[in-house]
Amino acid sequence: MKKLLICLSVIFAATAYAKTVTIPMSLTNESQTNVGNVTATDTKYGVEFTFNLNNLTPAMTDGVHGFHVHENPSCESAGMAAGSHLDPKKTKHHYGPYSDDGHLGDLPAIYINADGTIAAPVVAPKLKVKDILGHSLMIHHGGDNYSDVPAPLGGGGSRMVCGVIPDRAK
């Protein structure tokens, strides 16, 4: 009985971080073509974002792209309805995913391969899945230097792929 309780405790501890949400992602252009999904999962290190994306055109691939949680749960108007980066503390600073002094929605930049895939997941250490529910997830055309200089919001530029994050996790 004692071994059973220990096993159950270990299983419970391992699943305590297992909140997950799957975000369907679409192009922000007129076609709004679905390009797959991103799965966000709580880990003891923060939220891990895992990518299952396809149908990205060559102009969108082979490089570093800004990746952020935006405040509004909408991808309308070429992604502009998503609003600004999630910033509940009203810091008004884009300092990247590792600073507590900037936007909560600043995520690690992602690298999209020439074949349109993203091979490696990224982890956002400041977040839990509950923090992103009911917002939107955005991939930008340009990179992200985790600064507001020389361009605002890391220089990510226009919005390329967007997904509305459900308001409930599994």
Secondary structure as GFF3:
##gff-version 3
##sequence-region A 1 170
A	DSSP	alpha_helix	2	15	.	.	.	ID=ss1
A	DSSP	beta_strand	20	27	.	.	.	ID=ss2
A	DSSP	beta_strand	34	43	.	.	.	ID=ss3
A	DSSP	beta_strand	46	53	.	.	.	ID=ss4
A	DSSP	three_ten_helix	58	60	.	.	.	ID=ss5
A	DSSP	beta_strand	63	65	.	.	.	ID=ss6
A	DSSP	beta_strand	67	70	.	.	.	ID=ss7
A	DSSP	three_ten_helix	80	82	.	.	.	ID=ss8
A	DSSP	beta_strand	110	112	.	.	.	ID=ss9
A	DSSP	beta_strand	122	124	.	.	.	ID=ss10
A	DSSP	alpha_helix	129	132	.	.	.	ID=ss11
A	DSSP	beta_strand	136	140	.	.	.	ID=ss12
A	DSSP	three_ten_helix	152	155	.	.	.	ID=ss13
A	DSSP	beta_strand	159	164	.	.	.	ID=ss14
###
